[in-house]
Amino acid sequence: MTTLNWSERMAESIMRRTPLLCEDKGYGGKWSYDYGVVLKGFEALWRRSGDDRYLRYIRRQMDRFIQDGGGIIGYEPEEYNIDHINNGKLLFLLHEQTGDNKYRLAADLLRSQLDRHPRTSEGAFWHKQIYPYQIWLDGLYMGAPFYLQYQLIYRNGEGVEDVIRQFQLCERHTRDSDTGLLHHAWDERKVQPWCDPATGLSEHYWGRSLGWFVMALADVLELLAALPQEHEDAPELRRMLAETLAALRNYQDAESGVWYQVVDCGERKGNYLEASASSMIVYAIAKSISLGVLPEDEWGETLDRAFRGLIDEFVLETREGLLNLNKNCQVAGLGGADKRDGSYAYYLSEPIVTNDQKGLGAFLLACAAYEQLRGFAEPREDQRENGAEASIAAQRTQEPFSP
């Protein structure tokens, strides 16, 4: 019988199955946000255990793209794609741990995109240049935590208000007052074929988009917790996170403990319990309890039931002892060349796959956060403080590097 935690078992499975994430089937070596989801899970494990295999794995993946001068293979800033920012979250760790200035220069390059990235009239980043005037929940995870961490580490906290504004504008335009859930996307111009011409909103509440949103809030709140004094907007973000998770709890499947692909349509034909969204929600709940956003006595049972559901509903072990994560929606979006209409039928039409990197990364993060909270794993001695706080403190005291 194994003595490894679920997070460690999944990490072992990922390392054995995909020595290079970018060579995984379907990725073709491209600079893809998926890697950042997986590698943040590996960072959490490294900070907890100190096992340098995890750090080496992170560095190997990133070094496939990061060049000596800070250039990033396959990255085109002029595409103004917020997804392309996500992998940058790992650059802070690598700069901190290796002292190699190429990681700082690559972070500078990604940060420079945000200076020119197109915005709505109120200042929210477009999801992509090819999706003009649109806010997608997905984009909050892709851009906001990197943006905040960069400002805290390299610019002494200047401009944090702009990060907060991204959440405020997203919630203002996408939250439904009746359910408390957030619609997948909003079009400021109200002209997209997928949106309601009166509200600009997409029709449905897609599980993974809500998962991206609550993970982004949890990560940003963890970073803000590292500040010497509480940021004035932290209570507003905590409210936002607590209310979104409370709304999601209303749609937690009673039997399995996890969540559906289309969150509020559990009884409709064709809907299915989905691994990536469920993992993201578990991560956000566990982090929220740890950060004091949610009370343990009111949320502990919800979390425990959801975590058991992740294992029972989605995880299967192979003959070789590797873990598979089943029932992942491969991808879902709106508009574009495929003219995705955001209908219920659309969300159910996308392929359901095993071991999609977005799902694997979210599962790894969920397990690491849950195990830490429940005391199934102890942090190494020099990482017992908040992980974000440890990272920011280390880098602020680091000697500056010359370009």
C-alpha positions in Angstrom: 0.0 0.0 0.0 1.4 3.4 -1.0 2.3 6.0 1.7 2.2 8.9 -0.8 -0.6 11.5 -0.6 -2.9 11.9 -3.6 -0.9 15.1 -4.7 2.4 13.2 -4.7 0.9 10.2 -6.5 -0.5 12.5 -9.2 2.8 14.4 -9.5 4.6 11.1 -9.9 2.1 10.0 -12.6 2.6 13.3 -14.5 6.4 13.2 -14.4 6.5 9.6 -15.6 3.9 10.1 -18.3 5.0 13.5 -19.6 8.7 14.4 -19.1 8.0 17.4 -21.2 4.5 18.9 -21.0 4.8 20.7 -24.3 5.3 17.4 -26.1 2.0 16.0 -24.7 -0.4 15.0 -27.4 -2.2 18.0 -28.8 0.1 20.7 -27.6 2.7 20.5 -30.3 5.4 22.4 -28.5 3.4 25.6 -28.3 3.5 28.2 -25.5 0.2 27.1 -23.7 -1.4 28.3 -20.5 -2.1 24.7 -19.5 1.5 24.2 -18.4 1.2 27.0 -15.8 -1.8 25.3 -14.2 0.2 22.0 -13.8 3.4 23.7 -12.7 1.7 25.8 -10.0 0.7 22.4 -8.5 4.3 21.3 -8.6 5.4 24.6 -7.0 2.9 24.0 -4.1 4.4 20.5 -3.6 8.0 21.8 -3.7 7.2 24.5 -1.1 5.6 21.9 1.1 8.2 19.1 0.7 11.4 20.7 -0.4 11.8 17.8 -2.9 14.0 19.3 -5.6 12.7 16.9 -8.2 9.6 19.1 -8.4 11.6 22.2 -8.8 13.8 20.6 -11.5 10.6 19.5 -13.3 9.3 23.1 -13.3 12.6 24.4 -14.6 12.8 21.8 -17.3 9.4 22.8 -18.7 10.0 26.5 -18.6 13.5 26.2 -20.1 12.0 24.7 -23.2 10.7 28.2 -23.9 12.8 30.8 -21.9 15.8 32.0 -23.8 19.0 33.4 -22.3 18.0 37.0 -23.1 14.5 36.6 -21.7 12.8 35.9 -25.0 10.0 33.3 -25.0 9.8 30.8 -27.9 6.3 30.8 -29.4 5.1 33.9 -27.6 3.8 36.8 -29.7 3.0 39.8 -27.5 1.1 41.5 -30.3 -1.5 38.8 -30.2 -2.7 40.3 -26.9 -3.9 37.0 -25.6 -4.4 37.1 -21.8 -3.9 33.3 -21.7 -0.3 33.7 -22.7 0.4 35.4 -19.3 -0.4 32.5 -17.1 2.9 30.5 -17.4 4.7 33.6 -16.2 3.7 32.8 -12.6 6.5 30.3 -12.5 9.2 32.8 -13.5 9.1 34.4 -10.0 10.0 31.1 -8.4 12.7 30.3 -10.9 14.3 33.8 -10.6 14.2 33.5 -6.8 15.7 30.0 -6.7 18.3 30.1 -9.5 19.3 33.8 -9.6 19.3 33.5 -13.4 18.2 36.9 -14.8 16.6 35.4 -17.9 13.6 34.6 -15.8 13.2 38.2 -14.6 13.6 39.4 -18.2 11.0 37.0 -19.4 8.6 38.2 -16.6 9.3 41.8 -17.8 8.4 40.8 -21.3 5.1 39.3 -20.2 4.4 42.3 -18.0 5.0 44.7 -20.9 2.1 43.1 -22.7 -0.3 44.3 -20.0 0.8 47.9 -20.6 -0.5 47.7 -24.1 -3.2 45.1 -23.8 -6.6 46.4 -25.1 -9.3 47.1 -22.6 -12.9 47.8 -22.3 -14.1 51.4 -21.8 -14.0 50.8 -18.0 -10.5 49.4 -18.0 -11.0 45.6 -18.0 -8.6 43.6 -20.2 -10.1 42.1 -23.3 -9.8 38.3 -23.2 -7.9 38.4 -26.5 -7.5 40.8 -29.3 -9.5 38.4 -31.5 -12.3 38.6 -28.9 -12.7 42.4 -28.7 -14.5 44.1 -25.8 -15.1 40.8 -24.1 -14.5 39.8 -20.4 -14.3 36.0 -19.9 -14.0 34.6 -16.4 -11.1 32.5 -17.6 -9.0 35.6 -18.1 -9.0 36.5 -14.4 -6.9 33.4 -13.6 -4.7 33.9 -16.6 -3.7 37.5 -15.9 -4.5 38.8 -12.4 -2.3 36.7 -10.1 0.8 37.2 -12.4 0.1 40.9 -12.6 -0.3 41.3 -8.8 2.8 39.2 -8.0 4.9 41.2 -10.5 3.8 44.4 -8.9 4.5 43.2 -5.4 7.9 41.8 -6.1 9.4 44.1 -8.8 7.4 47.4 -8.4 7.0 47.6 -4.6 3.3 47.1 -4.8 2.5 50.0 -7.1 -0.6 49.6 -9.3 -2.3 47.0 -7.2 -5.6 48.9 -7.6 -5.6 48.0 -11.3 -5.5 44.3 -10.5 -8.4 44.7 -8.1 -10.3 46.6 -10.7 -10.3 43.5 -13.0 -12.3 41.5 -10.5 -14.6 44.4 -9.7 -15.5 44.9 -13.3 -15.9 41.2 -14.1 -18.2 40.7 -11.2 -20.2 43.8 -11.9 -21.0 42.6 -15.5 -21.2 38.8 -15.1 -22.8 38.0 -11.7 -26.5 36.9 -11.8 -28.4 38.4 -8.9 -30.8 35.4 -8.6 -28.3 32.5 -8.5 -25.2 34.3 -7.4 -23.3 32.5 -10.2 -21.3 34.3 -12.8 -21.9 34.0 -16.6 -19.0 32.7 -18.6 -18.5 35.9 -20.5 -19.8 39.5 -21.2 -19.5 41.5 -24.4 -19.4 45.3 -23.8 -20.6 46.0 -27.3 -23.5 43.4 -27.1 -23.0 42.3 -30.6 -21.5 38.8 -30.4 -23.8 36.1 -31.7 -23.4 34.2 -28.4 -24.6 37.0 -26.2 -28.0 38.4 -25.1 -28.4 41.6 -27.1 -29.9 43.4 -24.1 -27.3 42.4 -21.4 -24.2 41.3 -23.4 -24.1 38.1 -21.3 -23.5 34.6 -22.5 -26.3 32.2 -21.6 -24.8 29.7 -19.3 -22.7 29.1 -16.1 -19.8 27.0 -17.3 -18.2 25.0 -14.5 -14.5 25.6 -15.4 -15.0 29.3 -16.0 -16.3 29.6 -12.5 -13.4 27.5 -11.3 -10.9 29.9 -13.0 -12.6 32.8 -11.3 -12.5 31.4 -7.7 -9.0 30.1 -8.1 -7.9 33.6 -9.2 -9.5 35.2 -6.2 -7.9 32.7 -3.8 -4.5 33.2 -5.3 -4.8 37.0 -5.3 -5.9 37.0 -1.7 -3.0 34.8 -0.7 -0.6 37.2 -2.3 -2.3 40.2 -0.6 -2.0 38.4 2.7 1.8 38.8 2.4 1.6 42.6 2.7 2.6 44.2 6.0 -0.9 45.8 6.3 -4.2 44.6 4.9 -5.0 46.2 1.5 -8.1 48.3 1.6 -9.8 46.2 -1.1 -9.0 42.8 0.5 -12.4 42.6 2.3 -14.2 43.2 -1.0 -12.3 40.4 -2.7 -13.0 38.1 0.3 -16.7 38.9 0.0 -16.6 38.2 -3.7 -14.9 34.8 -3.2 -17.2 33.8 -0.3 -20.4 34.7 -2.2 -19.3 32.9 -5.3 -18.4 29.8 -3.4 -21.7 29.9 -1.5 -23.5 30.1 -4.8 -21.6 27.1 -6.1 -22.3 25.1 -3.0 -26.0 25.4 -3.9 -25.2 23.3 -7.0 -22.9 20.8 -5.4 -24.2 17.4 -6.5 -25.8 15.7 -3.5 -24.7 12.2 -4.3 -21.2 12.7 -5.6 -20.1 15.9 -3.9 -18.7 17.4 -7.1 -20.0 19.8 -9.8 -21.5 19.5 -13.3 -20.1 20.8 -16.6 -23.0 23.3 -16.8 -23.3 24.1 -13.2 -27.0 24.8 -12.7 -28.3 22.1 -15.1 -27.5 19.0 -13.2 -30.9 17.4 -14.1 -30.7 18.1 -17.8 -30.1 15.3 -20.3 -26.4 15.0 -21.3 -24.9 17.0 -18.5 -22.0 15.3 -16.7 -19.9 15.7 -13.6 -16.6 17.4 -14.7 -13.2 17.0 -13.1 -11.4 20.2 -13.8 -14.1 22.5 -12.5 -14.7 20.3 -9.5 -11.0 20.3 -8.7 -10.8 24.1 -9.0 -13.7 24.6 -6.7 -12.2 22.2 -4.1 -8.9 24.2 -4.3 -10.7 27.5 -3.8 -12.7 26.2 -0.8 -9.6 24.7 0.9 -7.6 27.9 0.3 -10.5 30.0 1.5 -10.7 28.1 4.8 -6.9 28.4 5.2 -7.1 32.2 4.6 -10.0 32.7 6.9 -12.4 33.7 4.1 -14.7 30.8 5.0 -15.3 29.4 8.5 -14.1 25.8 9.0 -17.2 24.9 11.1 -19.5 25.9 8.3 -17.5 24.6 5.3 -15.4 21.7 6.5 -18.0 19.0 5.7 -18.7 20.6 2.3 -14.9 20.5 1.5 -14.4 16.9 2.8 -17.4 15.6 0.7 -16.1 17.4 -2.4 -12.6 16.1 -2.0 -13.9 12.5 -1.6 -15.9 13.1 -4.7 -12.9 14.1 -6.7 -11.2 10.7 -5.9 -14.3 8.5 -6.2 -15.8 10.1 -9.3 -12.7 10.9 -11.4 -9.6 9.0 -10.4 -8.6 5.6 -11.7 -5.3 3.8 -11.1 -3.7 1.9 -14.0 -1.9 -1.4 -13.8 1.4 0.4 -13.7 0.3 2.3 -10.6 -0.2 5.6 -12.4 -3.3 7.8 -11.8 -5.7 8.8 -14.5 -8.0 11.8 -14.2 -11.2 11.2 -16.2 -14.1 13.3 -17.3 -12.3 16.5 -18.3 -13.9 18.9 -20.7 -11.1 19.4 -23.3 -11.9 23.0 -24.1 -14.8 25.4 -24.3 -15.0 29.0 -25.5 -17.2 31.4 -27.3 -17.3 32.7 -30.8 -14.2 32.5 -32.9 -13.7 30.7 -36.1 -15.8 27.8 -34.8 -18.7 30.1 -34.1 -19.2 28.6 -30.7 -22.7 29.8 -29.6 -22.5 29.2 -25.8 -25.7 27.1 -25.8 -26.3 24.1 -23.5 -25.7 21.8 -26.5 -22.4 23.5 -27.2 -20.9 22.9 -23.8 -21.9 19.3 -24.0 -20.5 18.9 -27.5 -16.8 19.5 -26.6 -14.7 16.3 -26.2 -14.5 14.7 -22.8 -10.9 13.5 -22.2 -8.6 11.8 -19.7 -5.6 13.6 -18.3 -6.1 17.0 -19.8 -3.4 19.2 -18.4 -5.9 21.8 -17.1 -7.7 19.1 -15.1 -4.4 17.5 -13.9 -3.1 20.8 -12.7 -6.3 21.8 -10.9 -6.4 18.3 -9.3 -2.8 18.6 -8.1 -3.6 22.1 -6.7 -6.7 20.9 -5.0 -5.0 17.9 -3.4 -2.0 20.0 -2.2 -4.3 22.6 -0.6 -6.6 20.0 1.0 -3.8 17.9 2.3 -2.0 20.9 3.8 -5.2 22.1 5.4 -6.1 18.7 6.9 -2.6 18.1 8.1 -1.9 15.1 5.9 1.4 16.8 4.9 3.7 19.0 6.8 5.6 21.9 5.2 9.3 21.8 5.3 10.9 23.8 8.0 11.8 26.9 6.0 8.5 27.1 4.2 6.1 27.0 7.2 5.0 30.6 6.6 2.5 31.4 3.9 4.0 30.3 0.5 3.3 33.6 -1.2 4.7 35.5 1.7 7.9 33.4 1.7 8.4 34.0 -2.0 7.8 37.7 -1.9 10.0 38.2 1.1 12.8 36.2 -0.4 12.8 38.1 -3.7 12.5 41.6 -2.1 15.6 40.9 -0.1 17.5 39.4 -3.0 20.5 41.3 -4.5 19.5 42.9 -7.8 20.8 41.3 -11.0 22.4 43.2 -13.8 20.8 42.6 -17.2 
